[in-house]
């Protein structure tokens, strides 16, 4: 059903070109009207997104404190970013967060969506809304709440003590070994609801006859989940991955409001340093360079996700073609 | 449908190319930040500003930005000021400390900059203000009003800067603070009595009391270090007891060849790590915020709380016997609160000067005490309750002992997080005292060496 997308450019354009060319005048006017409709949004997007991004790129080549005249330093800021060992460590933490902010939520979301679509639950809408709730809460509120949950006298430790595992109790976000995964799990909790809702919508779009066919072929719940539901959800999984990966890599508020990068440097992420460079050191050039570098890393990771998604897609397509 | 989408892609490519070209031109065109508003001429004063001079300004509004912590004081002070100078209306805006330091520099750089405002000691705020010429030099004012010869003259040092705003501690005066902060040992009176411990008067006496408290099943010191700064204060109190405060001051103000790896600092590092390893700070202190820790202490957890005088406000309402504060006469760092500045572009500078003058008077000092803070001018002020009086005594003792050396984290713009994080590692037993000192000194050298 999506084979046309994979055709090469020349194959695509030739047969689809309309027989009679549209008069140029009319076409120009129609384009103009289209842009007029877009204009309010475009202006907004330009002023608040495009211009600041371009300014950041510009400032990243300067030594600039936000007040005095900036001086051109070429790639010095980028050299400083690349040679700062703290930033490499922070990037490492970000990649650990990919597991917690992206991989785990997608897996949990798939599991929950699979369950919800198969089992008839009374009050399903209410459950769905509840599970989606973390996504709409302010992350500052979430961070403060989790700080209480992870507290040395918080519910997790109380529970551990109650069942005789008091030795495991610790200040979860104040302990060098547990801080990073603990902060990561907050991200899992925020993101799985979004993934679940995306996947539920995707499942609703799968042809019911496919399930019938699968069941006639003798597929059980597990087989049906892995052979039909998951492959059919590929586009939704890619979207969920892109959203959660970006969230993981630019994550600042959760880390800042739970640990500030501590204890020691065990939960630092690049965006914590962007904040410190810009607002504490007033080294706006360096902050911009780091932000741009982070954007490039994010785009690269998202690119890999897209590539992986597409590769599997074409394999599936080939199989489908062979079968027909 | 697809065909139209396809054809319109070509113009997009052209647009994109044009955009890239425009970007390349823009990048090399003009440097950002060339429209700085600073650099107005200053009219120096040679005599005190008179009410007549202020009256000559006509009906004016003196605009200001202040830390919200000053609001209580300002609400008493401003009506008194407006009575003295009836043609002046003060319009003061209050910001939380974090909002203030994040935005005050840009506000000072705007066309309608406030006439008077609070900055913050160190390079990120005051240094930027000085470098950009946004604040009025105050040497003439200090001389005329005798600030540089009164009892608190030494507290002006952190507001003195060299010309390009790269070193502070001496040089031209650019700000003035009337509020100070001291460190001390808060103690739970009932628990000391029950444990039979005398009020500790030094770090050594405190150290001797810790195992006694621990043996009785109490948490000796309440600490909340999730924000990474509470332990820094405990550390600096120990460090100040281990060496001549002057050594710390030299390092804080970036004297040449100063080093953090002094015997005193290393001994203090070993001591605080030892305290932490023995469990004197309890468990999980890195997971508790300072605000939570002081609330727990107020609620009766822990025997001691080592920290700054700003924590006292949470302890004053406790039922008897309540809490006391003990000085660290052999140490105990402290520093002034955010200094007040006059905008270099103020068109009401006589009124602004009168405002700062009136802040530094005994009447205002009493108002500062009455609103729960510590004035730099301590002579003649009296505290309301027992804890307030004790805190005043602590401030007196600390200033007399020369312990007001400032804070370690003033040294560089990121020392707060570098030292805060390194101290957490040290206390968790992950690094040695030497490694801790190396990390801190490396950051210091990044700013001061060469």
Interface residues (C-beta under 8 A of the other chain):
Chain A: X4 X12 X13 X16 X17 X18 X31 X54 X55 X57 X58 X59 X61 X62 X64 X65 X66 X67 X68 X69 X70 X71 X72 X147 X150 X151 X152 X170 X171 X172 X173 X174 X175 X176 X259 X260 X261 X262 X263 X264 X265 X276 X279 X280 X281 X282 X283
Chain B: X2 X3 X6 X8 X23 X26 X27 X31 X32 X33 X34 X36 X38 X102 X105 X106 X109 X123 X124 X128 X131 X132 X134 X225 X226 X227 X228 X283 X284 X285 X286 X287 X288 X289 X413 X414 X416 X417 X420 X421 X422 X424 X425 X428 X430
